[in-house]
């Protein structure tokens, strides 16, 4: 059995790590490079950095961030935000990122997934999906959750897989920042439809939530932000809890 992964997520805005609830009301959570180093020392398996307000002129900051993180950590990390073409991904991978994450750009240009997978290999391409349930149906949202699309979430994830995505990072906007637990039922529905790794995101508030998402949704990895940033859950403690519940971790 493959070991389950614990992944701290750092949402970056103006060079600082921030965290909100349901994608709004952001508050400062510290320096992203310092946090990255601390998490690598604690035993995190991977890191994800999302430049949540990425614009074309802001990309230089992202490159500097990637280089700084690559100097400080020895675990894989993914970078996302503002990646709209092969050239953007190439620059970030050459700066030291291990994977790139595409979200809005992939929806607007689905062929970008094929291009990225063909250029770099599927293992380098993470397709991030922000989903929200509206009247019983799950829809993909773009631009940090601000724009609703008519895309059915499961249909889009299946298409992303077919186009060459190596992993899916699925964030439930309804659960994000609430600390009430992951959306296990929907995550299991998605996981049953795909054969590539699924990373669960949105809702972690207690160690038991990680136990639940691995046992109930059978996901490959669980991602969280504020519970790690503010020291509410320490990664060594979390991994021991998972082991105590029969879940294989590194």
C-alpha positions in Angstrom: 0.0 0.0 0.0 1.3 3.5 -0.9 1.9 5.7 2.1 -0.7 8.5 2.5 0.7 12.0 2.2 0.3 15.0 4.5 0.6 18.3 2.6 0.6 21.8 4.1 -0.7 24.4 1.7 0.5 27.9 1.7 -1.7 30.5 0.0 0.5 33.4 -0.9 -0.6 37.0 -1.5 1.9 39.8 -1.8 4.7 37.6 -0.6 3.0 36.5 2.6 1.1 33.4 3.6 -2.6 34.1 4.1 -5.6 32.0 5.1 -9.4 32.7 5.0 -12.7 31.0 5.4 -14.6 29.9 2.2 -12.0 31.7 0.2 -12.6 35.2 1.8 -11.6 37.2 4.9 -7.9 36.6 4.5 -5.5 37.0 7.5 -1.7 36.8 7.6 -0.1 33.5 8.6 3.6 34.2 8.2 6.5 34.1 5.8 6.1 31.3 3.3 9.8 30.4 3.1 10.1 30.1 6.9 6.9 28.1 7.1 8.1 25.8 4.3 11.3 25.1 6.2 9.5 24.4 9.4 7.1 22.0 7.7 10.0 20.1 6.0 11.6 19.7 9.4 8.4 18.5 11.0 8.0 15.7 8.5 5.5 17.1 5.9 5.6 14.9 2.8 5.1 17.7 0.3 4.2 21.3 0.1 1.8 23.3 -2.1 2.2 27.0 -2.8 -0.7 28.8 -4.4 -0.3 32.4 -5.5 -3.9 33.2 -5.0 -3.9 36.6 -6.7 -1.4 35.8 -9.4 -1.2 38.3 -12.2 1.3 38.6 -15.1 3.3 41.3 -13.4 3.3 39.4 -10.1 5.1 36.3 -11.6 8.6 37.6 -10.7 7.8 37.3 -7.0 6.7 33.7 -7.6 10.0 32.8 -9.3 11.9 34.4 -6.4 9.7 32.5 -3.9 10.3 29.2 -5.7 14.1 29.7 -5.7 14.1 30.6 -2.0 11.9 27.6 -1.1 14.1 25.2 -3.2 17.1 26.4 -1.3 15.4 25.7 2.1 13.5 22.4 1.7 14.3 18.9 0.6 10.8 17.7 0.1 8.8 18.0 -3.2 6.7 21.1 -3.6 4.1 22.2 -6.1 3.5 25.8 -7.3 0.3 27.2 -8.7 -1.2 30.5 -9.7 -0.8 32.5 -12.9 0.4 29.6 -15.0 -1.2 30.1 -18.4 1.3 28.6 -20.8 4.1 26.1 -21.2 6.7 28.9 -20.8 5.3 29.8 -17.3 5.6 26.2 -16.1 9.1 25.8 -17.6 10.4 28.8 -15.7 9.0 27.6 -12.4 10.2 24.0 -12.8 13.7 25.3 -13.7 13.6 27.5 -10.7 13.2 24.5 -8.5 9.5 23.5 -8.2 8.8 19.8 -8.5 5.3 20.1 -9.9 3.0 22.8 -11.2 -0.7 23.2 -10.5 -3.1 24.6 -13.0 -6.7 25.5 -12.3 -8.5 28.4 -14.1 -6.2 28.2 -17.1 -6.9 24.5 -17.6 -10.7 25.2 -17.6 -10.3 28.0 -20.1 -7.9 26.0 -22.3 -8.3 22.3 -21.6 -5.6 21.5 -24.2 -3.1 23.1 -21.8 -3.3 19.9 -19.7 -2.3 17.8 -22.7 0.5 20.3 -23.6 1.9 20.3 -20.0 1.8 16.5 -19.7 3.4 16.0 -23.1 6.1 18.6 -22.3 7.0 17.6 -18.8 5.3 14.3 -18.0 2.0 13.7 -16.3 3.8 13.4 -12.9 4.6 17.1 -13.0 1.0 18.2 -13.7 -1.5 18.8 -10.9 -4.9 19.9 -11.9 -6.5 21.9 -9.0 -10.3 22.0 -8.9 -12.3 24.3 -6.7 -15.9 23.0 -6.3 -19.0 24.2 -4.7 -22.4 22.5 -4.3 -25.3 24.5 -5.7 -28.8 23.1 -5.4 -27.5 19.6 -5.1 -25.1 19.8 -8.0 -21.3 20.3 -7.8 -19.8 23.0 -10.1 -16.3 24.0 -10.9 -15.3 27.6 -9.8 -12.5 29.7 -11.2 -10.3 32.7 -10.2 -9.9 31.7 -6.5 -13.5 30.6 -6.3 -15.0 33.9 -7.5 -16.4 32.7 -10.8 -18.9 29.9 -11.2 -18.8 27.8 -14.3 -21.4 25.4 -15.8 -18.9 22.5 -15.6 -19.9 19.5 -13.6 -17.1 18.8 -11.2 -16.9 15.1 -11.7 -17.1 15.4 -15.5 -14.3 17.9 -15.5 -12.0 15.8 -13.3 -12.5 12.8 -15.5 -11.6 15.0 -18.5 -8.5 16.3 -16.8 -7.4 12.8 -16.1 -8.0 11.8 -19.7 -5.9 14.8 -20.9 -2.9 13.7 -18.9 -3.2 15.2 -15.4 -1.0 13.3 -12.9 -2.9 14.3 -9.8 -6.1 16.1 -8.8 -6.2 18.6 -6.0 -9.8 18.9 -5.1 -10.9 21.8 -2.8 -14.4 21.9 -1.4 -15.2 25.6 -1.1 -18.2 24.8 1.2 -15.8 23.2 3.7 -12.8 25.4 3.2 -11.6 27.1 6.4 -14.6 25.8 8.4 -12.6 23.2 10.3 -15.7 20.9 10.3 -14.0 18.1 8.3 -13.4 17.2 4.7 -16.2 16.6 2.2 -15.7 12.8 2.5 -18.8 11.7 0.7 -18.1 13.8 -2.4 -14.3 13.0 -2.3 -15.2 9.2 -2.3 -17.5 9.8 -5.3 -14.8 11.5 -7.2 -12.1 8.9 -6.1 -14.2 6.1 -7.4 -14.3 7.7 -10.8 -10.5 8.2 -11.3 -7.3 6.1 -11.2 -4.8 9.0 -10.6 -4.0 10.3 -7.1 -6.6 12.5 -5.4 -5.5 15.2 -2.9 -8.3 16.2 -0.5 -8.5 19.9 0.5 -10.9 22.0 2.5 -12.2 21.6 6.0 -9.5 20.1 8.2 -9.9 21.1 11.8 -8.8 18.1 13.9 -6.6 15.1 13.6 -9.7 12.9 13.4 -10.7 14.6 10.2 -7.5 13.3 8.5 -8.3 9.8 9.8 -11.8 10.1 8.4 -10.8 11.3 5.0 -8.2 8.5 4.5 -10.6 5.8 5.8 -13.8 7.0 4.2 -12.8 8.7 1.0 -9.7 6.6 0.4 -7.8 9.6 -0.9 -4.0 9.5 -1.5 -3.2 12.7 0.3 -4.8 15.3 2.6 -4.0 19.0 2.4 -4.6 21.7 5.0 -3.5 25.2 5.8 -4.6 27.0 9.0 -4.4 24.1 11.4 -0.7 23.8 10.5 0.1 27.5 10.1 -1.3 28.4 13.6 0.1 25.3 15.3 -3.3 23.7 16.1 -2.0 20.4 14.6 1.6 19.3 14.6 2.6 17.0 11.8 4.5 14.5 13.9 1.5 14.1 16.2 -0.9 13.8 13.3 1.2 11.0 11.7 1.3 9.1 14.9 -2.5 9.4 15.2 -2.8 8.1 11.6 -0.5 5.1 12.4 -2.5 4.4 15.5 -5.5 4.1 13.2 -3.8 1.7 10.8 -3.1 4.3 8.1 0.3 3.9 6.4 2.3 7.1 6.5 5.9 8.0 5.7 
